[in-house]
Every structure is written in structure tokens, then in C-alpha cells.
Amino acid sequence: MNQYRNIINLVIWAAAAAFAAFRIGTSASFMLGLIEGLMVLIAAFVAHKTLDLLIPPARQNDEQKD
């Protein structure tokens, strides 16, 4: 399950970065494009944290049981 989580995280961040770069490059005003790109990256961060809630990362057991 951790493998799927990593793949989904990679897809989320790659799509957000590509869309943010597209918005910055195609906007009429550079500052407006920067703000829209930042909003897309914030939405990707929220999606990343939501994914952590839906598919929690595997816990490492620090205590050794004998």
C-alpha cells in the first residue's frame, strides 16, 4: 500500500507543478500567474495531506518485543 501512496504523491506533485508552470507562462499578468500557480501548489499540498489521512504511512516499530 505504501508503494501506491508514493506513486499517487508523485502524480499529485508532478501534475500540480506542470499546471502551475502552465498558468504562470500563459497568464496575461506575470504576478497573477504567480498567485494562481501558488494556489495550485497549495491545493496539491492539501491533497497530499488528505492522502496521508486516507492511506496512512506505515509505522516503524521502535520497540523490540522478546
PQR file with spaces between the fields and no chain letter, atoms N, CA, C, O and H, PARSE charges and radii, in Angstrom:
ATOM       1  N    MET     1       0.820   -1.188    0.000 -0.4000 1.5000
ATOM       2  CA   MET     1       0.000    0.000    0.000 -0.0000 2.0000
ATOM       3  C    MET     1       0.867    1.256    0.000  0.5500 1.7000
ATOM       4  O    MET     1       0.496    2.276   -0.581 -0.5500 1.4000
ATOM       5  N    ASN     2       2.011    1.176    0.648 -0.4000 1.5000
ATOM       6  CA   ASN     2       2.924    2.319    0.694 -0.0000 2.0000
ATOM       7  C    ASN     2       3.442    2.655   -0.700  0.5500 1.7000
ATOM       8  O    ASN     2       3.708    3.816   -1.009 -0.5500 1.4000
ATOM       9  H    ASN     2       2.312    0.347    1.120  0.4000 1.0000
ATOM      10  N    GLN     3       3.582    1.641   -1.530 -0.4000 1.5000
ATOM      11  CA   GLN     3       4.048    1.847   -2.898 -0.0000 2.0000
ATOM      12  C    GLN     3       3.028    2.672   -3.693  0.5500 1.7000
ATOM      13  O    GLN     3       3.407    3.585   -4.427 -0.5500 1.4000
ATOM      14  H    GLN     3       3.366    0.697   -1.279  0.4000 1.0000
ATOM      15  N    TYR     4       1.749    2.355   -3.548 -0.4000 1.5000
ATOM      16  CA   TYR     4       0.695    3.111   -4.234 -0.0000 2.0000
ATOM      17  C    TYR     4       0.646    4.552   -3.736  0.5500 1.7000
ATOM      18  O    TYR     4       0.443    5.489   -4.509 -0.5500 1.4000
ATOM      19  H    TYR     4       1.441    1.613   -2.952  0.4000 1.0000
ATOM      20  N    ARG     5       0.836    4.707   -2.431 -0.4000 1.5000
ATOM      21  CA   ARG     5       0.825    6.038   -1.831 -0.0000 2.0000
ATOM      22  C    ARG     5       1.929    6.907   -2.416  0.5500 1.7000
ATOM      23  O    ARG     5       1.702    8.079   -2.716 -0.5500 1.4000
ATOM      24  H    ARG     5       1.001    3.947   -1.803  0.4000 1.0000
ATOM      25  N    ASN     6       3.114    6.345   -2.581 -0.4000 1.5000
ATOM      26  CA   ASN     6       4.231    7.099   -3.150 -0.0000 2.0000
ATOM      27  C    ASN     6       3.965    7.473   -4.608  0.5500 1.7000
ATOM      28  O    ASN     6       4.291    8.580   -5.035 -0.5500 1.4000
ATOM      29  H    ASN     6       3.298    5.393   -2.337  0.4000 1.0000
ATOM      30  N    ILE     7       3.382    6.563   -5.361 -0.4000 1.5000
ATOM      31  CA   ILE     7       3.078    6.846   -6.770 -0.0000 2.0000
ATOM      32  C    ILE     7       2.026    7.947   -6.876  0.5500 1.7000
ATOM      33  O    ILE     7       2.153    8.850   -7.703 -0.5500 1.4000
ATOM      34  H    ILE     7       3.118    5.663   -5.015  0.4000 1.0000
ATOM      35  N    ILE     8       0.991    7.876   -6.042 -0.4000 1.5000
ATOM      36  CA   ILE     8      -0.055    8.897   -6.071 -0.0000 2.0000
ATOM      37  C    ILE     8       0.514   10.255   -5.670  0.5500 1.7000
ATOM      38  O    ILE     8       0.165   11.269   -6.274 -0.5500 1.4000
ATOM      39  H    ILE     8       0.888    7.143   -5.370  0.4000 1.0000
ATOM      40  N    ASN     9       1.385   10.292   -4.657 -0.4000 1.5000
ATOM      41  CA   ASN     9       2.028   11.547   -4.262 -0.0000 2.0000
ATOM      42  C    ASN     9       2.844   12.129   -5.407  0.5500 1.7000
ATOM      43  O    ASN     9       2.796   13.335   -5.654 -0.5500 1.4000
ATOM      44  H    ASN     9       1.669    9.468   -4.166  0.4000 1.0000
ATOM      45  N    LEU    10       3.579   11.297   -6.095 -0.4000 1.5000
ATOM      46  CA   LEU    10       4.389   11.762   -7.217 -0.0000 2.0000
ATOM      47  C    LEU    10       3.510   12.332   -8.329  0.5500 1.7000
ATOM      48  O    LEU    10       3.835   13.363   -8.918 -0.5500 1.4000
ATOM      49  H    LEU    10       3.617   10.318   -5.894  0.4000 1.0000
ATOM      50  N    VAL    11       2.402   11.660   -8.611 -0.4000 1.5000
ATOM      51  CA   VAL    11       1.480   12.144   -9.649 -0.0000 2.0000
ATOM      52  C    VAL    11       0.853   13.474   -9.239  0.5500 1.7000
ATOM      53  O    VAL    11       0.729   14.379  -10.064 -0.5500 1.4000
ATOM      54  H    VAL    11       2.138   10.823   -8.133  0.4000 1.0000
ATOM      55  N    ILE    12       0.461   13.600   -7.983 -0.4000 1.5000
ATOM      56  CA   ILE    12      -0.138   14.850   -7.494 -0.0000 2.0000
ATOM      57  C    ILE    12       0.831   16.008   -7.664  0.5500 1.7000
ATOM      58  O    ILE    12       0.460   17.050   -8.204 -0.5500 1.4000
ATOM      59  H    ILE    12       0.562   12.865   -7.312  0.4000 1.0000
ATOM      60  N    TRP    13       2.079   15.840   -7.208 -0.4000 1.5000
ATOM      61  CA   TRP    13       3.042   16.939   -7.267 -0.0000 2.0000
ATOM      62  C    TRP    13       3.489   17.236   -8.693  0.5500 1.7000
ATOM      63  O    TRP    13       3.711   18.397   -9.037 -0.5500 1.4000
ATOM      64  H    TRP    13       2.381   14.993   -6.770  0.4000 1.0000
ATOM      65  N    ALA    14       3.623   16.214   -9.525 -0.4000 1.5000
ATOM      66  CA   ALA    14       4.020   16.453  -10.920 -0.0000 2.0000
ATOM      67  C    ALA    14       2.925   17.198  -11.679  0.5500 1.7000
ATOM      68  O    ALA    14       3.210   18.122  -12.440 -0.5500 1.4000
ATOM      69  H    ALA    14       3.443   15.271   -9.246  0.4000 1.0000
ATOM      70  N    ALA    15       1.675   16.795  -11.472 -0.4000 1.5000
ATOM      71  CA   ALA    15       0.569   17.478  -12.145 -0.0000 2.0000
ATOM      72  C    ALA    15       0.430   18.912  -11.649  0.5500 1.7000
ATOM      73  O    ALA    15       0.177   19.820  -12.441 -0.5500 1.4000
ATOM      74  H    ALA    15       1.443   16.044  -10.854  0.4000 1.0000
ATOM      75  N    ALA    16       0.593   19.119  -10.359 -0.4000 1.5000
ATOM      76  CA   ALA    16       0.485   20.474   -9.812 -0.0000 2.0000
ATOM      77  C    ALA    16       1.603   21.371  -10.326  0.5500 1.7000
ATOM      78  O    ALA    16       1.361   22.526  -10.675 -0.5500 1.4000
ATOM      79  H    ALA    16       0.799   18.382   -9.716  0.4000 1.0000
ATOM      80  N    ALA    17       2.820   20.849  -10.375 -0.4000 1.5000
ATOM      81  CA   ALA    17       3.944   21.652  -10.869 -0.0000 2.0000
ATOM      82  C    ALA    17       3.774   21.987  -12.345  0.5500 1.7000
ATOM      83  O    ALA    17       4.057   23.109  -12.765 -0.5500 1.4000
ATOM      84  H    ALA    17       3.017   19.911  -10.091  0.4000 1.0000
ATOM      85  N    ALA    18       3.316   21.027  -13.126 -0.4000 1.5000
ATOM      86  CA   ALA    18       3.112   21.278  -14.556 -0.0000 2.0000
ATOM      87  C    ALA    18       2.000   22.301  -14.772  0.5500 1.7000
ATOM      88  O    ALA    18       2.140   23.206  -15.595 -0.5500 1.4000
ATOM      89  H    ALA    18       3.086   20.115  -12.785  0.4000 1.0000
ATOM      90  N    PHE    19       0.904   22.160  -14.042 -0.4000 1.5000
ATOM      91  CA   PHE    19      -0.201   23.101  -14.208 -0.0000 2.0000
ATOM      92  C    PHE    19       0.176   24.495  -13.712  0.5500 1.7000
ATOM      93  O    PHE    19      -0.212   25.494  -14.319 -0.5500 1.4000
ATOM      94  H    PHE    19       0.790   21.424  -13.374  0.4000 1.0000
ATOM      95  N    ALA    20       0.931   24.569  -12.608 -0.4000 1.5000
ATOM      96  CA   ALA    20       1.370   25.873  -12.102 -0.0000 2.0000
ATOM      97  C    ALA    20       2.290   26.554  -13.109  0.5500 1.7000
ATOM      98  O    ALA    20       2.164   27.755  -13.348 -0.5500 1.4000
ATOM      99  H    ALA    20       1.246   23.758  -12.116  0.4000 1.0000
ATOM     100  N    ALA    21       3.207   25.803  -13.698 -0.4000 1.5000
ATOM     101  CA   ALA    21       4.095   26.383  -14.712 -0.0000 2.0000
ATOM     102  C    ALA    21       3.299   26.838  -15.931  0.5500 1.7000
ATOM     103  O    ALA    21       3.606   27.874  -16.521 -0.5500 1.4000
ATOM     104  H    ALA    21       3.309   24.828  -13.504  0.4000 1.0000
ATOM     105  N    PHE    22       2.288   26.076  -16.307 -0.4000 1.5000
ATOM     106  CA   PHE    22       1.429   26.459  -17.428 -0.0000 2.0000
ATOM     107  C    PHE    22       0.677   27.749  -17.123  0.5500 1.7000
ATOM     108  O    PHE    22       0.579   28.632  -17.976 -0.5500 1.4000
ATOM     109  H    PHE    22       2.039   25.235  -15.828  0.4000 1.0000
ATOM     110  N    ARG    23       0.142   27.858  -15.898 -0.4000 1.5000
ATOM     111  CA   ARG    23      -0.600   29.069  -15.521 -0.0000 2.0000
ATOM     112  C    ARG    23       0.315   30.286  -15.479  0.5500 1.7000
ATOM     113  O    ARG    23      -0.090   31.376  -15.885 -0.5500 1.4000
ATOM     114  H    ARG    23       0.222   27.141  -15.205  0.4000 1.0000
ATOM     115  N    ILE    24       1.538   30.118  -14.996 -0.4000 1.5000
ATOM     116  CA   ILE    24       2.479   31.236  -14.943 -0.0000 2.0000
ATOM     117  C    ILE    24       2.853   31.669  -16.353  0.5500 1.7000
ATOM     118  O    ILE    24       2.942   32.865  -16.632 -0.5500 1.4000
ATOM     119  H    ILE    24       1.867   29.233  -14.666  0.4000 1.0000
ATOM     120  N    GLY    25       3.067   30.725  -17.226 -0.4000 1.5000
ATOM     121  CA   GLY    25       3.503   31.045  -18.584 -0.0000 2.0000
ATOM     122  C    GLY    25       2.426   31.615  -19.476  0.5500 1.7000
ATOM     123  O    GLY    25       2.733   32.371  -20.397 -0.5500 1.4000
ATOM     124  H    GLY    25       2.994   29.754  -17.000  0.4000 1.0000
ATOM     125  N    THR    26       1.168   31.277  -19.232 -0.4000 1.5000
ATOM     126  CA   THR    26       0.107   31.706  -20.144 -0.0000 2.0000
ATOM     127  C    THR    26      -0.758   32.829  -19.592  0.5500 1.7000
ATOM     128  O    THR    26      -1.709   33.244  -20.255 -0.5500 1.4000
ATOM     129  H    THR    26       0.919   30.663  -18.483  0.4000 1.0000
ATOM     130  N    SER    27      -0.464   33.328  -18.414 -0.4000 1.5000
ATOM     131  CA   SER    27      -1.309   34.385  -17.855 -0.0000 2.0000
ATOM     132  C    SER    27      -0.969   35.729  -18.490  0.5500 1.7000
ATOM     133  O    SER    27       0.150   35.951  -18.952 -0.5500 1.4000
ATOM     134  H    SER    27       0.309   32.991  -17.875  0.4000 1.0000
ATOM     135  N    ALA    28      -1.953   36.613  -18.503 -0.4000 1.5000
ATOM     136  CA   ALA    28      -1.756   37.943  -19.088 -0.0000 2.0000
ATOM     137  C    ALA    28      -0.822   38.780  -18.219  0.5500 1.7000
ATOM     138  O    ALA    28      -0.051   39.589  -18.734 -0.5500 1.4000
ATOM     139  H    ALA    28      -2.862   36.432  -18.128  0.4000 1.0000
ATOM     140  N    SER    29      -0.889   38.592  -16.925 -0.4000 1.5000
ATOM     141  CA   SER    29      -0.037   39.324  -15.991 -0.0000 2.0000
ATOM     142  C    SER    29       0.841   38.312  -15.253  0.5500 1.7000
ATOM     143  O    SER    29       0.351   37.287  -14.778 -0.5500 1.4000
ATOM     144  H    SER    29      -1.516   37.934  -16.506  0.4000 1.0000
ATOM     145  N    PHE    30       2.131   38.603  -15.159 -0.4000 1.5000
ATOM     146  CA   PHE    30       3.062   37.669  -14.524 -0.0000 2.0000
ATOM     147  C    PHE    30       2.708   37.466  -13.056  0.5500 1.7000
ATOM     148  O    PHE    30       2.734   36.337  -12.567 -0.5500 1.4000
ATOM     149  H    PHE    30       2.529   39.436  -15.545  0.4000 1.0000
ATOM     150  N    MET    31       2.378   38.540  -12.350 -0.4000 1.5000
ATOM     151  CA   MET    31       2.064   38.435  -10.927 -0.0000 2.0000
ATOM     152  C    MET    31       0.797   37.608  -10.711  0.5500 1.7000
ATOM     153  O    MET    31       0.730   36.809   -9.777 -0.5500 1.4000
ATOM     154  H    MET    31       2.357   39.458  -12.748  0.4000 1.0000
ATOM     155  N    LEU    32      -0.199   37.793  -11.563 -0.4000 1.5000
ATOM     156  CA   LEU    32      -1.420   36.999  -11.461 -0.0000 2.0000
ATOM     157  C    LEU    32      -1.115   35.517  -11.690  0.5500 1.7000
ATOM     158  O    LEU    32      -1.668   34.654  -11.008 -0.5500 1.4000
ATOM     159  H    LEU    32      -0.145   38.442  -12.322  0.4000 1.0000
ATOM     160  N    GLY    33      -0.242   35.225  -12.643 -0.4000 1.5000
ATOM     161  CA   GLY    33       0.167   33.844  -12.891 -0.0000 2.0000
ATOM     162  C    GLY    33       0.890   33.240  -11.706  0.5500 1.7000
ATOM     163  O    GLY    33       0.688   32.071  -11.378 -0.5500 1.4000
ATOM     164  H    GLY    33       0.207   35.925  -13.197  0.4000 1.0000
ATOM     165  N    LEU    34       1.745   34.043  -11.053 -0.4000 1.5000
ATOM     166  CA   LEU    34       2.441   33.548   -9.861 -0.0000 2.0000
ATOM     167  C    LEU    34       1.457   33.217   -8.740  0.5500 1.7000
ATOM     168  O    LEU    34       1.592   32.196   -8.066 -0.5500 1.4000
ATOM     169  H    LEU    34       1.909   34.992  -11.319  0.4000 1.0000
ATOM     170  N    ILE    35       0.477   34.080   -8.551 -0.4000 1.5000
ATOM     171  CA   ILE    35      -0.514   33.839   -7.497 -0.0000 2.0000
ATOM     172  C    ILE    35      -1.332   32.590   -7.808  0.5500 1.7000
ATOM     173  O    ILE    35      -1.582   31.775   -6.921 -0.5500 1.4000
ATOM     174  H    ILE    35       0.368   34.910   -9.098  0.4000 1.0000
ATOM     175  N    GLU    36      -1.747   32.438   -9.060 -0.4000 1.5000
ATOM     176  CA   GLU    36      -2.517   31.245   -9.434 -0.0000 2.0000
ATOM     177  C    GLU    36      -1.665   29.984   -9.306  0.5500 1.7000
ATOM     178  O    GLU    36      -2.156   28.949   -8.856 -0.5500 1.4000
ATOM     179  H    GLU    36      -1.543   33.101   -9.780  0.4000 1.0000
ATOM     180  N    GLY    37      -0.398   30.063   -9.696 -0.4000 1.5000
ATOM     181  CA   GLY    37       0.497   28.917   -9.553 -0.0000 2.0000
ATOM     182  C    GLY    37       0.690   28.530   -8.097  0.5500 1.7000
ATOM     183  O    GLY    37       0.724   27.345   -7.764 -0.5500 1.4000
ATOM     184  H    GLY    37       0.001   30.903  -10.061  0.4000 1.0000
ATOM     185  N    LEU    38       0.815   29.530   -7.227 -0.4000 1.5000
ATOM     186  CA   LEU    38       0.958   29.261   -5.799 -0.0000 2.0000
ATOM     187  C    LEU    38      -0.306   28.618   -5.237  0.5500 1.7000
ATOM     188  O    LEU    38      -0.227   27.721   -4.398 -0.5500 1.4000
ATOM     189  H    LEU    38       0.787   30.492   -7.498  0.4000 1.0000
ATOM     190  N    MET    39      -1.463   29.072   -5.693 -0.4000 1.5000
ATOM     191  CA   MET    39      -2.721   28.476   -5.240 -0.0000 2.0000
ATOM     192  C    MET    39      -2.821   27.013   -5.662  0.5500 1.7000
ATOM     193  O    MET    39      -3.338   26.186   -4.910 -0.5500 1.4000
ATOM     194  H    MET    39      -1.527   29.801   -6.374  0.4000 1.0000
ATOM     195  N    VAL    40      -2.336   26.687   -6.850 -0.4000 1.5000
ATOM     196  CA   VAL    40      -2.344   25.295   -7.315 -0.0000 2.0000
ATOM     197  C    VAL    40      -1.427   24.446   -6.440  0.5500 1.7000
ATOM     198  O    VAL    40      -1.776   23.320   -6.087 -0.5500 1.4000
ATOM     199  H    VAL    40      -1.917   27.358   -7.461  0.4000 1.0000
ATOM     200  N    LEU    41      -0.257   24.978   -6.089 -0.4000 1.5000
ATOM     201  CA   LEU    41       0.666   24.225   -5.238 -0.0000 2.0000
ATOM     202  C    LEU    41       0.104   24.049   -3.824  0.5500 1.7000
ATOM     203  O    LEU    41       0.328   23.014   -3.196 -0.5500 1.4000
ATOM     204  H    LEU    41       0.026   25.893   -6.377  0.4000 1.0000
ATOM     205  N    ILE    42      -0.614   25.039   -3.326 -0.4000 1.5000
ATOM     206  CA   ILE    42      -1.266   24.900   -2.019 -0.0000 2.0000
ATOM     207  C    ILE    42      -2.336   23.812   -2.076  0.5500 1.7000
ATOM     208  O    ILE    42      -2.463   23.015   -1.147 -0.5500 1.4000
ATOM     209  H    ILE    42      -0.795   25.879   -3.837  0.4000 1.0000
ATOM     210  N    ALA    43      -3.101   23.779   -3.159 -0.4000 1.5000
ATOM     211  CA   ALA    43      -4.116   22.730   -3.320 -0.0000 2.0000
ATOM     212  C    ALA    43      -3.460   21.348   -3.397  0.5500 1.7000
ATOM     213  O    ALA    43      -4.006   20.375   -2.877 -0.5500 1.4000
ATOM     214  H    ALA    43      -2.997   24.426   -3.914  0.4000 1.0000
ATOM     215  N    ALA    44      -2.293   21.258   -4.040 -0.4000 1.5000
ATOM     216  CA   ALA    44      -1.577   19.983   -4.104 -0.0000 2.0000
ATOM     217  C    ALA    44      -1.098   19.566   -2.718  0.5500 1.7000
ATOM     218  O    ALA    44      -1.118   18.380   -2.389 -0.5500 1.4000
ATOM     219  H    ALA    44      -1.850   22.049   -4.462  0.4000 1.0000
ATOM     220  N    PHE    45      -0.670   20.528   -1.903 -0.4000 1.5000
ATOM     221  CA   PHE    45      -0.239   20.217   -0.545 -0.0000 2.0000
ATOM     222  C    PHE    45      -1.411   19.688    0.282  0.5500 1.7000
ATOM     223  O    PHE    45      -1.256   18.736    1.048 -0.5500 1.4000
ATOM     224  H    PHE    45      -0.654   21.492   -2.170  0.4000 1.0000
ATOM     225  N    VAL    46      -2.579   20.307    0.126 -0.4000 1.5000
ATOM     226  CA   VAL    46      -3.775   19.838    0.835 -0.0000 2.0000
ATOM     227  C    VAL    46      -4.139   18.426    0.372  0.5500 1.7000
ATOM     228  O    VAL    46      -4.508   17.581    1.187 -0.5500 1.4000
ATOM     229  H    VAL    46      -2.705   21.079   -0.496  0.4000 1.0000
ATOM     230  N    ALA    47      -4.036   18.171   -0.932 -0.4000 1.5000
ATOM     231  CA   ALA    47      -4.314   16.824   -1.448 -0.0000 2.0000
ATOM     232  C    ALA    47      -3.314   15.814   -0.890  0.5500 1.7000
ATOM     233  O    ALA    47      -3.679   14.680   -0.579 -0.5500 1.4000
ATOM     234  H    ALA    47      -3.736   18.857   -1.594  0.4000 1.0000
ATOM     235  N    HIS    48      -2.057   16.226   -0.765 -0.4000 1.5000
ATOM     236  CA   HIS    48      -1.016   15.349   -0.210 -0.0000 2.0000
ATOM     237  C    HIS    48      -1.338   14.987    1.241  0.5500 1.7000
ATOM     238  O    HIS    48      -1.230   13.824    1.630 -0.5500 1.4000
ATOM     239  H    HIS    48      -1.760   17.147   -1.018  0.4000 1.0000
ATOM     240  N    LYS    49      -1.727   15.971    2.033 -0.4000 1.5000
ATOM     241  CA   LYS    49      -2.050   15.710    3.435 -0.0000 2.0000
ATOM     242  C    LYS    49      -3.346   14.904    3.572  0.5500 1.7000
ATOM     243  O    LYS    49      -3.473   14.098    4.493 -0.5500 1.4000
ATOM     244  H    LYS    49      -1.815   16.916    1.717  0.4000 1.0000
ATOM     245  N    THR    50      -4.302   15.112    2.673 -0.4000 1.5000
ATOM     246  CA   THR    50      -5.527   14.314    2.687 -0.0000 2.0000
ATOM     247  C    THR    50      -5.211   12.858    2.365  0.5500 1.7000
ATOM     248  O    THR    50      -5.792   11.944    2.950 -0.5500 1.4000
ATOM     249  H    THR    50      -4.199   15.767    1.925  0.4000 1.0000
ATOM     250  N    LEU    51      -4.291   12.651    1.438 -0.4000 1.5000
ATOM     251  CA   LEU    51      -3.878   11.290    1.108 -0.0000 2.0000
ATOM     252  C    LEU    51      -3.221   10.620    2.308  0.5500 1.7000
ATOM     253  O    LEU    51      -3.394    9.420    2.517 -0.5500 1.4000
ATOM     254  H    LEU    51      -3.819   13.394    0.963  0.4000 1.0000
ATOM     255  N    ASP    52      -2.463   11.389    3.105 -0.4000 1.5000
ATOM     256  CA   ASP    52      -1.871   10.835    4.322 -0.0000 2.0000
ATOM     257  C    ASP    52      -2.941   10.377    5.309  0.5500 1.7000
ATOM     258  O    ASP    52      -2.736    9.413    6.047 -0.5500 1.4000
ATOM     259  H    ASP    52      -2.323   12.365    2.935  0.4000 1.0000
ATOM     260  N    LEU    53      -4.080   11.067    5.323 -0.4000 1.5000
ATOM     261  CA   LEU    53      -5.164   10.656    6.213 -0.0000 2.0000
ATOM     262  C    LEU    53      -5.894    9.427    5.683  0.5500 1.7000
ATOM     263  O    LEU    53      -6.290    8.554    6.454 -0.5500 1.4000
ATOM     264  H    LEU    53      -4.246   11.850    4.724  0.4000 1.0000
ATOM     265  N    LEU    54      -6.072    9.362    4.359 -0.4000 1.5000
ATOM     266  CA   LEU    54      -6.791    8.234    3.766 -0.0000 2.0000
ATOM     267  C    LEU    54      -5.949    6.966    3.734  0.5500 1.7000
ATOM     268  O    LEU    54      -6.443    5.877    4.027 -0.5500 1.4000
ATOM     269  H    LEU    54      -5.750   10.071    3.732  0.4000 1.0000
ATOM     270  N    ILE    55      -4.678    7.111    3.376 -0.4000 1.5000
ATOM     271  CA   ILE    55      -3.753    5.972    3.334 -0.0000 2.0000
ATOM     272  C    ILE    55      -2.573    6.323    4.239  0.5500 1.7000
ATOM     273  O    ILE    55      -1.589    6.890    3.764 -0.5500 1.4000
ATOM     274  H    ILE    55      -4.277    7.995    3.138  0.4000 1.0000
ATOM     275  N    PRO    56      -2.647    6.002    5.519 -0.5600 1.5000
ATOM     276  CA   PRO    56      -1.575    6.389    6.438  0.2800 2.0000
ATOM     277  C    PRO    56      -0.262    5.686    6.096  0.5500 1.7000
ATOM     278  O    PRO    56      -0.262    4.539    5.650 -0.5500 1.4000
ATOM     279  N    PRO    57       0.857    6.385    6.309 -0.5600 1.5000
ATOM     280  CA   PRO    57       2.153    5.742    6.068  0.2800 2.0000
ATOM     281  C    PRO    57       2.390    4.613    7.068  0.5500 1.7000
ATOM     282  O    PRO    57       1.854    4.620    8.176 -0.5500 1.4000
ATOM     283  N    ALA    58       3.191    3.661    6.660 -0.4000 1.5000
ATOM     284  CA   ALA    58       3.482    2.516    7.526 -0.0000 2.0000
ATOM     285  C    ALA    58       4.294    2.985    8.729  0.5500 1.7000
ATOM     286  O    ALA    58       5.247    3.753    8.595 -0.5500 1.4000
ATOM     287  H    ALA    58       3.627    3.655    5.760  0.4000 1.0000
ATOM     288  N    ARG    59       3.904    2.514    9.889 -0.4000 1.5000
ATOM     289  CA   ARG    59       4.630    2.872   11.111 -0.0000 2.0000
ATOM     290  C    ARG    59       5.778    1.903   11.321  0.5500 1.7000
ATOM     291  O    ARG    59       5.675    0.709   11.042 -0.5500 1.4000
ATOM     292  H    ARG    59       3.130    1.891    9.998  0.4000 1.0000
ATOM     293  N    GLN    60       6.873    2.451   11.820 -0.4000 1.5000
ATOM     294  CA   GLN    60       8.007    1.600   12.161 -0.0000 2.0000
ATOM     295  C    GLN    60       7.952    1.328   13.659  0.5500 1.7000
ATOM     296  O    GLN    60       7.810    2.249   14.464 -0.5500 1.4000
ATOM     297  H    GLN    60       6.957    3.421   12.047  0.4000 1.0000
ATOM     298  N    ASN    61       8.064    0.075   14.018 -0.4000 1.5000
ATOM     299  CA   ASN    61       8.010   -0.316   15.415 -0.0000 2.0000
ATOM     300  C    ASN    61       9.393   -0.155   16.025  0.5500 1.7000
ATOM     301  O    ASN    61      10.315   -0.905   15.705 -0.5500 1.4000
ATOM     302  H    ASN    61       8.179   -0.674   13.364  0.4000 1.0000
ATOM     303  N    ASP    62       9.533    0.839   16.916 -0.4000 1.5000
ATOM     304  CA   ASP    62      10.827    1.096   17.552 -0.0000 2.0000
ATOM     305  C    ASP    62      11.107    0.136   18.703  0.5500 1.7000
ATOM     306  O    ASP    62      12.264   -0.130   19.029 -0.5500 1.4000
ATOM     307  H    ASP    62       8.785    1.449   17.176  0.4000 1.0000
ATOM     308  N    GLU    63      10.063   -0.375   19.306 -0.4000 1.5000
ATOM     309  CA   GLU    63      10.240   -1.292   20.423 -0.0000 2.0000
ATOM     310  C    GLU    63      10.371   -2.719   19.906  0.5500 1.7000
ATOM     311  O    GLU    63       9.595   -3.166   19.061 -0.5500 1.4000
ATOM     312  H    GLU    63       9.123   -0.159   19.041  0.4000 1.0000
ATOM     313  N    GLN    64      11.352   -3.409   20.421 -0.4000 1.5000
ATOM     314  CA   GLN    64      11.528   -4.808   20.033 -0.0000 2.0000
ATOM     315  C    GLN    64      10.895   -5.688   21.100  0.5500 1.7000
ATOM     316  O    GLN    64      11.207   -5.573   22.285 -0.5500 1.4000
ATOM     317  H    GLN    64      11.982   -3.045   21.107  0.4000 1.0000
ATOM     318  N    LYS    65      10.008   -6.562   20.666 -0.4000 1.5000
ATOM     319  CA   LYS    65       9.348   -7.465   21.605 -0.0000 2.0000
ATOM     320  C    LYS    65      10.115   -8.779   21.651  0.5500 1.7000
ATOM     321  O    LYS    65      10.462   -9.352   20.619 -0.5500 1.4000
ATOM     322  H    LYS    65       9.755   -6.655   19.703  0.4000 1.0000
ATOM     323  N    ASP    66      10.371   -9.239   22.862 -0.4000 1.5000
ATOM     324  CA   ASP    66      11.100  -10.503   23.043 -0.0000 2.0000
ATOM     325  C    ASP    66      10.161  -11.642   23.310  0.5500 1.7000
ATOM     326  O    ASP    66      10.602  -12.777   23.487 -0.5500 1.4000
ATOM     327  H    ASP    66      10.090   -8.772   23.701  0.4000 1.0000
